[in-house]
Amino acid sequence: MNRDIILASKSETRIKLLRNAGISFEAVAHGVDEEEVKMSMSKNTPEEVVVKLAEMKALKPSMSNKSAFVIGSDQGLDLKGELINKARDRNEAKEQLMKMSGSIHTLITATTVAHDNNIIWKYVDRSKMHMRKLSEDLIKEYLNKVDDNILGLVGVYAIEEEGIKLFENIGSDLFSIQGISLIQLTQFLWDNNLLFENNGT
């Protein structure tokens, strides 16, 4: 059986998580126009959008790598039914943080696997994230401490870095919060004899 695993993401965090887990894989760009998909699904729920994007990210590379197992993942922030997109600049980042301040939002993480151009596995995590009540000055202080990479992250925070300061309470699955449901994914790989070189033999 072909054991090739592809991660359809150039996210440094996702790549690091899989590498630290000792999973052998190749990382490729997924090639999906996320904004176009979001616009076409503007009437769908945040979770439906996130799941669709995760599936598309796995399926597109699978078209040219049918024998490989292609991992796709997407993350979205649901604030009272509204899908909050990645901030385009620091002003928008500030506005988003002020909007989320003192409230609970749901961080949705969808992880999928495609094989032979079909989705063969998916998992959706919904993490409740309770943000502290933050003053405008505290938000400015936070944004002054983080670099522009934060603009590429849903919610304008990295929970494993300065972002942890923003929260009173978070969901229990830290891997999912960071962008990929690693515990559940490794179980899938185990079940399909893909986790270890000699798995199942």
N, C-alpha and C positions, 0 to 999 in steps of 0.2 A: 504493500500500500504506500502511495506517495505520502510523505510526512511533511511536505513543505507547508510552512505557516507564514502567512503574510499579514502584517498589521497595516491596514489602510489608513494611516495617520502619520503625520510628521510632528505630532505633539511631543515635545521633549519629555513631558511628564508621563505620558502613556508609554513611550519608548523606554524610559528609565524603569518604570514599574515592571514591565515585562522582562527586561534584561536582568533586573535584580532578582526576579523569580527564577532565573536560569532557563527561560524559554528561548529556544532557537527560532528566530524569525527574521524576515526581511521587512523593513518599513518602506512603504511607498505612499505617494500622494494619492488621495482618493479620487480627485478630479470632479467632485460634485459641486455645483454652484449652489451653495447653501441659501443665499439670499433669494435666488429665484424660486427654490423649493418653498421657502417660508412665505413668499408672496403668493404662490399658487395655493397654499394651504392656510390662508389668512383666517378662514372661518372654522378651521379645525382646532381641537384642543391642543394645549402645549404638549401633552404627552404624545398625541398622535403625530405631531410634527417631529418630535425628537426620535420616536421609533422609526418613522419613515426615513429620516436622514441617516440613521444608523444602518438601516437595511440597504439604502442606496450606496452608502460608503463601502459596504462589503461587496455588493453586487457588481459595481462598476469594474473594479480590478479583477473580479472573478471571471468576467467575460473573456479576458485574455490569459487567465491562469486557472482554467477549469479544474485541474487536478489538485490545486492547492486549497488549503483551508484559510479563508480570508476573514480577518477580524475587522469589524466595523463598530465604531462607538460614537455616540453623540450625547451631548448634555444640554439641558435647557433649564431655565429658571422660571417657575410658575409662581407669580405673585398675584394671588386672588383671581386666578383664571387668566391672567395676562402673561404671555410669553415675553420675557425680558431678554432682548438681544445683547450681544457683546457691545460694549461702549465704543463709539467711533473716536472719541477724544477724551481728554481729561475733564472737560466741562460736562460732557454727558456722563462720565463716570461719577462725578460729584452728584449730579441729579439722580442717578440710579441709587446711589448709597443713601441719599436723603429720603428717597421714596421707600427704601427697604428698612430704614432705621426704625427700631422698636417693634418690628413685625416678624411674623413667621412666614417664610417662603418654602416652597418645595423644590429641591434640586433633583431633577429627573435625569437619570443616567441610563441610556439604552445601550446594551452590548449585544452584537450579533455575530454570527459566523455564516459565511456563504461557502458552498462547495458545488462545483459543476453548475455555476450560475443559478443556484437556488439557496434561499435562506434555510439552513438546517437547524439553527439554534438561536434563541434570543432570550435575553433577560432584562427586565426593567427594574431599576431601583428608584425608590422615592424617599429621599432623605429630608426630614423636616429640619430646617435651619432657623434658629431663633436669634435674630440680630439684636444687639444691644441698642438702646436709645442713644444715638450719637448726635452731638451738637455739630453745627457747621464747622466750627474750629477743629474738632477732633477728626472730622472727615478730611479737612484740608491737611492736617498733620499726617494722617495716614497716607494720603495720596502723594505727599512730598517725600515720603520714605520709600515708596515703591517705584520701580522703573516702568517703562512703557509696555513691557511684556504683559502687565496686568490688564491692558486693554484687549488682549487676546483671550481673556478668561471670562467665562460666564459668571456674572455677579461681581466682577471686578475684585476678586479675591482668590488667593491661593491658601487653602486651609493649612497647608504644611509650612507656611511662612507667616508673614505679618498678618495675613487675613484672619488667623485664629483669634486675634485680639478683638475682632468685631462681634464675636458671638457669645451669648449666654449659654447656649446649648446647641448641639448638632446631632445629626443622625449617627448611628453606630458603625456604619460601613465606610471606613475611611478611604478604602480603595475606590469605591464608587464615587465618593465625594470628590476625589482627585481626578476622576474622569473615566474609569473603566472598572467594571465589576470583576475584579481579579479572582476572588474566591470562587465565584460561580463559574467563571471562564476556565479556571484550572480544573474544576470538577468535570466540565465538558471534555477537556483535553484528556483527562485521566480515563473517562468512560470510553473514549475513542482511541485509546492506546497511543496518544500523541504527547503525553507529558514527559515521559522519560524515553531514552533511546531503547531500553529493553522493557518498556511498560507492557505488561500483559504476556510476556514470554517467559 
